[in-house]
Amino acid sequence: MKSAKASLDSLRERAAGAASACLAWLKRRSRRDFLLSGLALVLVVASIVAVAFAGTLSRYYRVMVAPAGTVPLSEESRSAMDGKAKQLAAALEARLDRKKDLSGEAWPSAQILVALRENDPGNSRRINSRTIERYFRSIAGPECACWRRQPKAQFPNHLGLSAWVVWTLAAYGIPAQRGEIEFLLSTQDRDGGWPIFSDARQKQSSSYATAAAIFALHQQSKFETSPERRSRLAAAVQRGADWLTSRAAPGRARWADYPGGSGSRESLGVSGFVLYVLHGVGAPGLVELDRAWLRELPDGEPLALGGEVSPKKIQVGARSYRDDTRYYALPWGILATVLAYPIASLEDRARAIEWLERNLEPGAPLYSVTGRERNVSIGAEILLALRANLEAKRD
């Protein structure tokens, strides 16, 4: 016990001596020394933070100094996008007949043509409008001015496809025929939406079909000379836009394939397409939806190239058909983000830039698309998304 007490006393004496020495050292230090030490510590911490968050700080700086409405992507991303857009445009154009003819299914043809037109509106060497008009009308349904997934009797009339064709005609300056417009107008449901198949037994509106239909009617309205008919088109577009905005998930910019229906499924791809169309038709009240969209941009790895398909089966006559519309999240997510960007807060804009560059930087999944895939929709839609970003003002 005496030995332990002696050891403890010795430790106390040493601690007291060390404390006295420390106090003596502090008394010898000047206030200036303390300030310099504090400044050095602050600089060290600031350097560590700058290194750790260099990318974030760079994005915030680019957002703050960029002109209003500009999406200030890095030059590295822009260069990669430009090269990919040129490669995709060449591959998609090569899928057209060498004699500038068209063949195959209507939907991929429509998407290729819209993508090429948006990519380079002034290029007159591509397929001419007469050929486009002749091709689509040669494969229209015999009983209506509409289109099917394939021009065979066993496939039902498809509102999403028919709207894409009418949209394509408008893109090439071709006014739709009266019957084509009437088909779209007559198939609008009482609630303002459109079904995916016009002859479905139970009318249930589809988010995708509704968005495609109002965009097609909006694009065609510029060719309408009658004030009465133009007003009718505008009213149909407004009703469809109201249906879409009212069917967004509460407080979120997300849509299900069949809002409110049994077995409906929320989809990032269809949500991006809907938001893109709502901007395209000039729908009012999009500020909250835009902000909600940017708040919910997915974290983590870049979006994959795969598309989502609705599980919905729809009864048409005696047969049941699956709605096999494929919703690609990547291209429509990019397009919706670019459109939502201008109204966002500083924080949301910086996050949007981070998300866009993650999905557009060299090596991201979209650069593996060649335009030669069996399903050409992804290539055409990716080209649309790249063009939207390339046309954005540079910082």
C-alpha positions as CSV (number, residue, x, y, z in Angstrom):
1,M,0.0,0.0,0.0
2,K,2.8,2.4,0.9
3,S,4.5,1.6,-2.4
4,A,1.3,2.4,-4.4
5,K,0.8,5.6,-2.5
6,A,4.4,6.7,-3.2
7,S,3.9,6.0,-6.9
8,L,0.7,8.0,-7.0
9,D,2.3,10.9,-5.2
10,S,5.2,10.8,-7.8
11,L,2.7,10.9,-10.7
12,R,0.9,13.9,-9.2
13,E,4.2,15.7,-8.7
14,R,5.2,15.1,-12.4
15,A,1.7,16.2,-13.6
16,A,2.0,19.3,-11.6
17,G,5.4,20.0,-13.0
18,A,4.2,19.5,-16.6
19,A,1.2,21.8,-16.0
20,S,3.5,24.5,-14.6
21,A,5.8,24.2,-17.6
22,C,2.9,24.5,-20.0
23,L,1.6,27.6,-18.3
24,A,5.0,29.1,-18.4
25,W,5.2,28.4,-22.1
26,L,1.8,30.0,-22.7
27,K,2.8,33.1,-20.8
28,R,5.8,33.5,-23.1
29,R,3.6,33.3,-26.2
30,S,2.2,36.6,-27.6
31,R,-1.3,37.2,-28.9
32,R,0.1,37.5,-32.4
33,D,1.5,33.9,-32.1
34,F,-2.0,32.6,-31.2
35,L,-3.6,34.4,-34.1
36,L,-1.1,33.0,-36.5
37,S,-1.6,29.5,-35.1
38,G,-5.4,29.9,-35.4
39,L,-5.1,31.2,-39.0
40,A,-2.9,28.2,-39.9
41,L,-5.4,25.8,-38.5
42,V,-8.2,27.4,-40.4
43,L,-6.2,27.2,-43.7
44,V,-5.5,23.6,-43.1
45,V,-9.1,22.8,-42.4
46,A,-10.2,24.8,-45.5
47,S,-7.7,23.0,-47.7
48,I,-9.0,19.6,-46.5
49,V,-12.6,20.7,-47.2
50,A,-11.7,22.0,-50.6
51,V,-10.0,18.8,-51.6
52,A,-12.8,16.7,-50.2
53,F,-15.6,18.7,-51.9
54,A,-13.8,20.1,-55.0
55,G,-16.4,18.8,-57.4
56,T,-19.3,20.2,-55.3
57,L,-17.7,23.6,-55.0
58,S,-17.0,23.7,-58.7
59,R,-20.6,22.9,-59.5
60,Y,-21.9,25.6,-57.2
61,Y,-19.5,28.1,-58.7
62,R,-20.6,27.2,-62.3
63,V,-24.2,27.5,-61.3
64,M,-23.7,30.9,-59.8
65,V,-21.8,32.5,-62.6
66,A,-23.7,30.9,-65.5
67,P,-26.3,33.1,-67.3
68,A,-29.9,32.7,-66.2
69,G,-31.5,29.5,-67.5
70,T,-28.1,28.0,-68.7
71,V,-27.2,24.4,-67.9
72,P,-23.5,24.8,-67.2
73,L,-22.2,21.3,-68.0
74,S,-18.5,20.7,-68.1
75,E,-16.7,21.0,-71.5
76,E,-15.6,17.3,-71.1
77,S,-19.2,16.2,-71.0
78,R,-20.2,18.5,-73.8
79,S,-17.5,17.2,-76.0
80,A,-18.4,13.6,-75.3
81,M,-22.1,14.3,-76.0
82,D,-21.3,16.1,-79.3
83,G,-19.4,13.1,-80.6
84,K,-22.1,10.7,-79.5
85,A,-24.9,12.7,-81.1
86,K,-23.0,12.7,-84.4
87,Q,-22.4,9.0,-84.2
88,L,-26.0,8.2,-83.3
89,A,-27.4,10.5,-86.0
90,A,-25.3,8.8,-88.7
91,A,-26.3,5.3,-87.5
92,L,-30.0,6.1,-87.3
93,E,-30.0,7.8,-90.7
94,A,-28.3,4.7,-92.2
95,R,-31.3,2.7,-91.1
96,L,-33.3,4.5,-93.7
97,D,-33.3,3.0,-97.2
98,R,-30.5,4.2,-99.4
99,K,-33.1,5.5,-101.8
100,K,-34.5,7.6,-99.0
101,D,-37.5,5.2,-98.7
102,L,-39.1,3.9,-95.5
103,S,-40.1,0.5,-94.4
104,G,-40.8,-1.5,-91.2
105,E,-42.8,-0.6,-88.2
106,A,-44.4,2.8,-87.8
107,W,-43.3,3.5,-84.2
108,P,-39.5,3.2,-84.6
109,S,-39.7,5.0,-87.9
110,A,-41.5,7.9,-86.3
111,Q,-39.0,8.1,-83.5
112,I,-36.0,8.0,-85.8
113,L,-37.5,10.7,-88.0
114,V,-38.3,13.0,-85.0
115,A,-34.8,12.5,-83.5
116,L,-33.1,13.2,-86.8
117,R,-35.2,16.3,-87.4
118,E,-34.5,17.7,-83.9
119,N,-30.8,16.9,-84.2
120,D,-30.4,18.8,-87.4
121,P,-33.5,20.7,-88.5
122,G,-31.8,22.4,-91.5
123,N,-30.4,19.2,-93.2
124,S,-32.4,18.9,-96.5
125,R,-30.5,15.8,-97.6
126,R,-32.6,13.5,-95.5
127,I,-35.8,11.9,-96.5
128,N,-38.3,14.3,-97.9
129,S,-41.8,15.1,-96.5
130,R,-43.6,13.5,-99.4
131,T,-42.0,10.2,-98.8
132,I,-42.8,10.4,-95.1
133,E,-46.4,11.3,-95.7
134,R,-46.9,8.5,-98.3
135,Y,-45.2,5.9,-96.0
136,F,-47.2,6.5,-92.9
137,R,-50.6,6.8,-94.6
138,S,-49.9,3.6,-96.5
139,I,-49.7,1.6,-93.3
140,A,-52.6,3.4,-91.4
141,G,-55.5,1.3,-90.1
142,P,-58.0,0.6,-92.8
143,E,-61.0,1.5,-90.6
144,C,-59.6,4.7,-89.1
145,A,-56.9,7.3,-89.6
146,C,-54.7,5.7,-87.0
147,W,-51.9,3.3,-86.5
148,R,-51.1,-0.1,-84.9
149,R,-47.9,-1.5,-83.5
150,Q,-47.7,-3.6,-86.7
151,P,-50.0,-3.0,-89.7
152,K,-52.0,-6.2,-89.2
153,A,-55.6,-6.7,-88.3
154,Q,-54.8,-8.7,-85.1
155,F,-53.2,-5.6,-83.4
156,P,-55.5,-3.0,-81.9
157,N,-55.3,0.7,-82.7
158,H,-52.6,2.3,-80.5
159,L,-53.0,5.9,-79.2
160,G,-49.4,6.3,-78.2
161,L,-48.1,5.2,-81.7
162,S,-50.8,7.2,-83.5
163,A,-49.8,10.3,-81.6
164,W,-46.1,9.8,-82.4
165,V,-47.0,9.6,-86.1
166,V,-49.0,12.8,-86.0
167,W,-46.1,14.4,-84.1
168,T,-43.7,13.2,-86.8
169,L,-45.9,14.7,-89.5
170,A,-45.9,18.1,-87.7
171,A,-42.1,17.9,-87.3
172,Y,-41.7,17.7,-91.1
173,G,-44.2,20.4,-91.8
174,I,-47.0,18.0,-92.9
175,P,-50.5,19.0,-91.7
176,A,-52.5,16.0,-90.4
177,Q,-55.6,15.0,-92.3
178,R,-59.0,15.9,-90.8
179,G,-59.6,12.2,-90.0
180,E,-56.3,11.8,-88.1
181,I,-57.1,14.8,-85.9
182,E,-60.6,13.6,-85.4
183,F,-59.4,10.2,-84.3
184,L,-57.3,11.7,-81.5
185,L,-60.1,14.1,-80.5
186,S,-62.8,11.4,-80.5
187,T,-60.8,9.0,-78.3
188,Q,-60.2,11.4,-75.5
189,D,-62.0,10.2,-72.3
190,R,-64.5,12.2,-70.4
191,D,-61.9,12.8,-67.6
192,G,-59.5,14.4,-70.1
193,G,-57.1,11.5,-70.6
194,W,-56.6,9.0,-73.4
195,P,-56.6,5.2,-73.3
196,I,-53.6,3.3,-74.8
197,F,-56.0,1.3,-77.1
198,S,-59.0,3.1,-78.6
199,D,-61.3,0.1,-78.6
200,A,-60.6,-1.0,-75.0
201,R,-63.6,-2.4,-73.2
202,Q,-63.0,-0.5,-70.0
203,K,-61.8,3.0,-70.7
204,Q,-58.8,3.7,-68.4
205,S,-56.6,6.6,-69.2
206,S,-52.9,6.0,-69.8
207,S,-50.3,8.6,-68.7
208,Y,-48.1,7.9,-71.7
209,A,-51.0,7.9,-74.3
210,T,-52.4,11.2,-72.8
211,A,-49.0,12.9,-72.9
212,A,-48.3,11.8,-76.5
213,A,-51.8,12.8,-77.7
214,I,-51.7,16.3,-76.3
215,F,-48.2,16.9,-77.7
216,A,-49.3,15.7,-81.2
217,L,-52.4,17.9,-81.1
218,H,-50.4,20.9,-79.9
219,Q,-47.7,20.4,-82.6
220,Q,-50.4,20.1,-85.3
221,S,-52.4,23.2,-84.1
222,K,-49.9,25.5,-85.9
223,F,-51.2,24.3,-89.2
224,E,-54.9,24.9,-88.3
225,T,-56.3,28.0,-90.0
226,S,-59.8,27.8,-88.6
227,P,-60.1,29.7,-85.3
228,E,-62.9,27.4,-84.2
229,R,-60.9,24.2,-84.8
230,R,-57.8,25.7,-83.3
231,S,-59.8,26.5,-80.2
232,R,-61.1,22.9,-80.1
233,L,-57.6,21.5,-80.3
234,A,-56.4,23.9,-77.5
235,A,-59.3,22.8,-75.3
236,A,-58.5,19.1,-75.8
237,V,-54.8,19.8,-75.0
238,Q,-55.7,21.8,-71.9
239,R,-58.0,19.0,-70.6
240,G,-55.3,16.4,-71.2
241,A,-52.7,18.6,-69.4
242,D,-55.0,19.2,-66.5
243,W,-55.6,15.4,-66.2
244,L,-51.9,14.8,-66.1
245,T,-51.1,17.5,-63.5
246,S,-53.9,16.3,-61.3
247,R,-52.6,12.7,-61.5
248,A,-49.1,13.4,-60.3
249,A,-48.3,11.6,-57.0
250,P,-49.1,14.0,-54.1
251,G,-46.1,16.4,-53.6
252,R,-44.0,14.6,-56.2
253,A,-43.4,14.8,-59.9
254,R,-44.1,11.1,-60.5
255,W,-46.7,9.4,-62.6
256,A,-48.0,5.9,-62.7
257,D,-48.7,4.2,-66.0
258,Y,-52.4,4.0,-65.2
259,P,-53.0,6.5,-62.4
260,G,-55.6,5.2,-59.9
261,G,-56.1,1.9,-61.6
262,S,-55.5,-1.5,-60.3
263,G,-52.0,-2.9,-60.9
264,S,-50.7,0.5,-61.8
265,R,-46.9,1.1,-61.6
266,E,-45.0,4.3,-61.0
267,S,-42.3,4.8,-63.6
268,L,-39.4,7.3,-63.8
269,G,-39.4,6.9,-67.6
270,V,-43.1,7.8,-68.1
271,S,-42.8,10.6,-65.5
272,G,-39.9,12.2,-67.4
273,F,-41.9,11.9,-70.6
274,V,-45.0,13.5,-69.0
275,L,-43.0,16.4,-67.6
276,Y,-41.3,16.9,-71.0
277,V,-44.7,17.1,-72.7
278,L,-46.2,19.4,-70.1
279,H,-43.4,21.8,-70.8
280,G,-43.8,21.3,-74.5
281,V,-47.5,22.3,-74.5
282,G,-46.9,25.2,-72.2
283,A,-49.0,23.8,-69.3
284,P,-49.4,26.3,-66.4
285,G,-48.4,25.7,-62.9
286,L,-45.3,23.6,-63.4
287,V,-43.0,25.3,-60.9
288,E,-43.8,23.0,-58.0
289,L,-43.6,19.9,-60.2
290,D,-40.2,21.0,-61.5
291,R,-38.9,21.6,-58.0
292,A,-40.3,18.2,-56.9
293,W,-38.6,16.5,-59.9
294,L,-35.2,17.9,-59.0
295,R,-35.6,17.1,-55.3
296,E,-36.2,13.4,-56.2
297,L,-33.5,12.9,-58.8
298,P,-32.1,9.3,-58.0
299,D,-28.9,9.1,-56.2
300,G,-26.1,6.6,-56.9
301,E,-24.9,5.1,-60.1
302,P,-25.9,6.5,-63.6
303,L,-29.3,5.3,-64.9
304,A,-29.2,2.0,-66.8
305,L,-30.3,1.7,-70.4
306,G,-33.0,-0.8,-69.9
307,G,-36.7,0.3,-70.3
308,E,-39.6,-0.4,-68.0
309,V,-42.7,-2.1,-69.3
310,S,-46.2,-1.8,-67.8
311,P,-47.7,-5.1,-66.5
312,K,-51.1,-3.9,-67.5
313,K,-53.3,-6.1,-69.7
314,I,-56.2,-4.5,-71.5
315,Q,-59.3,-6.2,-73.0
316,V,-60.0,-5.3,-76.6
317,G,-62.9,-7.2,-78.0
318,A,-62.5,-10.9,-77.2
319,R,-58.8,-10.7,-76.7
320,S,-56.5,-9.3,-74.0
321,Y,-53.4,-7.3,-75.0
322,R,-50.5,-6.3,-72.9
323,D,-49.5,-2.6,-73.0
324,D,-45.9,-3.2,-74.0
325,T,-45.0,0.4,-74.4
326,R,-41.4,0.7,-73.2
327,Y,-40.6,3.6,-70.9
328,Y,-36.9,4.6,-71.0
329,A,-35.9,6.5,-67.8
330,L,-32.5,7.7,-69.0
331,P,-33.4,10.0,-72.0
332,W,-36.7,11.4,-70.6
333,G,-35.0,11.8,-67.2
334,I,-32.3,14.0,-68.8
335,L,-34.9,16.0,-70.8
336,A,-37.1,16.6,-67.9
337,T,-34.1,17.7,-65.7
338,V,-32.9,20.2,-68.3
339,L,-36.4,21.7,-68.5
340,A,-36.9,21.9,-64.8
341,Y,-33.5,23.4,-64.1
342,P,-34.1,27.1,-64.7
343,I,-36.6,27.6,-61.8
344,A,-34.6,25.6,-59.2
345,S,-32.9,26.9,-56.1
346,L,-29.1,27.1,-56.1
347,E,-28.9,23.9,-54.2
348,D,-31.2,22.0,-56.5
349,R,-29.4,23.4,-59.6
350,A,-26.1,22.2,-58.3
351,R,-27.6,18.8,-57.6
352,A,-29.1,18.7,-61.1
353,I,-25.7,19.5,-62.6
354,E,-24.2,16.7,-60.6
355,W,-26.9,14.2,-61.7
356,L,-26.7,15.3,-65.4
357,E,-22.9,15.0,-65.5
358,R,-23.1,11.6,-63.8
359,N,-25.3,10.4,-66.6
360,L,-23.6,12.3,-69.4
361,E,-19.9,12.1,-68.5
362,P,-17.6,10.0,-70.8
363,G,-18.0,6.3,-70.0
364,A,-21.6,6.6,-68.8
365,P,-24.0,3.8,-70.0
366,L,-25.6,5.9,-72.7
367,Y,-22.3,5.9,-74.7
368,S,-22.7,2.2,-75.3
369,V,-25.8,2.9,-77.5
370,T,-24.8,2.5,-81.1
371,G,-28.1,3.2,-83.0
372,R,-27.8,-0.3,-84.5
373,E,-29.7,-2.1,-81.8
374,R,-32.7,-4.2,-82.7
375,N,-35.0,-1.9,-80.7
376,V,-34.1,1.5,-82.1
377,S,-36.3,3.5,-79.7
378,I,-33.5,3.9,-77.1
379,G,-31.1,5.3,-79.7
380,A,-33.6,7.8,-81.0
381,E,-34.6,8.9,-77.6
382,I,-31.0,9.2,-76.4
383,L,-30.3,11.4,-79.5
384,L,-33.2,13.7,-78.5
385,A,-31.8,14.0,-75.0
386,L,-28.2,14.8,-76.2
387,R,-29.5,17.4,-78.6
388,A,-31.4,19.2,-75.8
389,N,-28.2,19.5,-73.8
390,L,-26.0,20.5,-76.7
391,E,-28.4,23.3,-77.5
392,A,-28.3,24.7,-74.0
393,K,-26.2,27.8,-73.6
394,R,-22.6,27.3,-72.6
395,D,-21.3,28.9,-69.4
